[in-house]
């Protein structure tokens, strides 16, 4: 018996990778050679929603803005945990129900605390 090499099964993947890399390189090369940067006053103007900018771009945001973002991410992760739990709910039994109830209670307590302290008020 001869040992067959796994290389022939990877040849189509290698060819596709070479074609993709070649296409990317040629596209960048052609756009650099053919296209000329033409600077106009309209292209150089700052654009912010069609209105001229007012003030500095380095405005400070209040900490509550970041706190609301973190709370949003926290509840988004909560939804990401609830979905797989709901799929295997029957296999987990009462233990899974108690664990998820504890998780939701801790999360709800954190939400109530954030609401009470005014973290969600803008």
QUISULGI-V37733 format. One record per residue. N is the residue number from 1. RES is the residue in three letters. PHI is phi in degrees with one decimal (* if undefined). OMEGA is omega in whole degrees, 0 to 359 (none if undefined). D_LAST is the distance of its C-alpha to the last C-alpha in Angstrom with 2 decimals. Layout:
n: <N,N>
res: <RES,RES>
phi: <PHI,PHI>
omega: <OMEGA,OMEGA>
d_last: <D_LAST,D_LAST>
//
This chain:
n: <1,2,3,4,5,6,7,8,9,10,11,12,13,14,15,16,17,18,19,20,21,22,23,24,25,26,27,28,29,30,31,32,33,34,35,36,37,38,39,40,41,42,43,44,45,46,47,48,49,50,51,52,53,54,55,56,57,58,59,60,61,62,63,64,65,66,67,68,69,70,71,72,73,74,75,76,77,78,79,80,81,82,83,84,85,86,87,88,89,90,91,92,93,94,95,96,97,98,99,100,101,102,103,104,105,106,107,108,109,110,111,112,113,114,115,116,117,118,119,120,121,122>
res: <UNK,UNK,UNK,UNK,UNK,UNK,UNK,UNK,UNK,UNK,UNK,UNK,UNK,UNK,UNK,UNK,UNK,UNK,UNK,UNK,UNK,UNK,UNK,UNK,UNK,UNK,UNK,UNK,UNK,UNK,UNK,UNK,UNK,UNK,UNK,UNK,UNK,UNK,UNK,UNK,UNK,UNK,UNK,UNK,UNK,UNK,UNK,UNK,UNK,UNK,UNK,UNK,UNK,UNK,UNK,UNK,UNK,UNK,UNK,UNK,UNK,UNK,UNK,UNK,UNK,UNK,UNK,UNK,UNK,UNK,UNK,UNK,UNK,UNK,UNK,UNK,UNK,UNK,UNK,UNK,UNK,UNK,UNK,UNK,UNK,UNK,UNK,UNK,UNK,UNK,UNK,UNK,UNK,UNK,UNK,UNK,UNK,UNK,UNK,UNK,UNK,UNK,UNK,UNK,UNK,UNK,UNK,UNK,UNK,UNK,UNK,UNK,UNK,UNK,UNK,UNK,UNK,UNK,UNK,UNK,UNK,UNK>
phi: <*,-107.8,-81.1,-86.6,-83.5,-77.7,-59.6,-59.9,-76.1,-94.8,-60.3,-62.1,-67.2,-65.2,-65.0,-62.2,-63.7,-66.8,-65.1,-64.6,-65.2,-63.7,-63.1,-63.5,-65.9,-65.4,-63.7,-65.2,-63.8,-65.1,-67.1,-72.5,-76.9,-84.6,-78.8,-112.7,-71.3,-113.3,-85.6,-126.0,-60.0,-67.9,-72.4,-84.5,-73.9,-74.6,-122.0,-136.4,55.7,80.9,-116.4,-66.9,-67.5,-123.6,83.5,-86.9,-81.5,-99.8,-76.6,-89.2,-98.5,-68.7,-63.3,-61.4,-59.8,-69.2,-65.6,-64.0,-63.6,-65.8,-64.9,-61.2,-63.4,-60.5,-73.7,-68.4,-66.4,-59.8,-64.6,-68.3,-82.0,-70.6,-64.1,-65.2,-62.8,-65.5,-70.5,-111.7,-58.9,-66.6,-74.3,-76.0,72.1,-68.4,-62.8,-65.2,-65.5,-65.8,-62.5,-71.1,-63.6,-63.4,-61.4,-68.3,-65.7,-63.2,-65.6,-64.9,-63.9,-64.7,-65.7,-63.2,-64.2,-64.3,-67.6,-67.5,-79.4,85.4,-68.1,-94.3,-84.5,-96.1>
omega: <177,179,179,181,178,183,181,180,179,183,179,178,179,178,178,177,179,178,180,179,178,178,180,181,180,179,179,180,180,180,177,182,186,185,177,176,179,182,176,178,180,179,182,182,177,182,174,176,177,180,176,183,178,178,182,179,183,179,179,178,177,181,180,177,180,179,177,178,180,179,177,179,179,180,175,177,177,178,178,176,182,183,179,178,180,180,183,184,184,180,181,178,184,179,178,178,180,179,180,176,177,179,181,178,178,179,177,176,177,178,178,178,179,179,182,181,178,180,182,178,179,none>
d_last: <74.74,72.73,69.11,67.11,64.48,60.91,60.62,61.77,58.92,56.36,58.02,56.08,52.74,53.94,55.17,51.86,50.00,52.45,52.09,48.26,48.38,51.09,49.16,46.05,48.20,50.26,47.27,45.73,49.18,50.01,46.74,47.32,50.95,50.66,47.39,47.25,44.05,44.09,41.69,40.80,38.53,36.37,35.96,35.18,32.47,28.82,27.10,23.43,23.15,26.19,24.87,26.07,23.68,22.28,21.75,21.98,21.09,20.07,16.63,14.69,11.39,9.25,10.33,7.16,7.73,11.20,10.63,9.11,12.14,14.49,13.63,14.25,17.47,18.47,18.44,20.15,22.81,23.16,24.14,26.50,28.18,28.52,30.40,33.33,33.55,33.99,36.75,38.78,37.95,41.60,42.99,40.69,41.73,40.49,39.56,37.06,35.61,35.20,33.66,31.06,30.35,29.84,27.53,25.39,25.42,24.25,21.47,20.51,20.65,18.27,15.80,16.41,15.97,12.58,11.55,13.46,12.16,8.49,7.94,6.38,3.77,0.00>
//
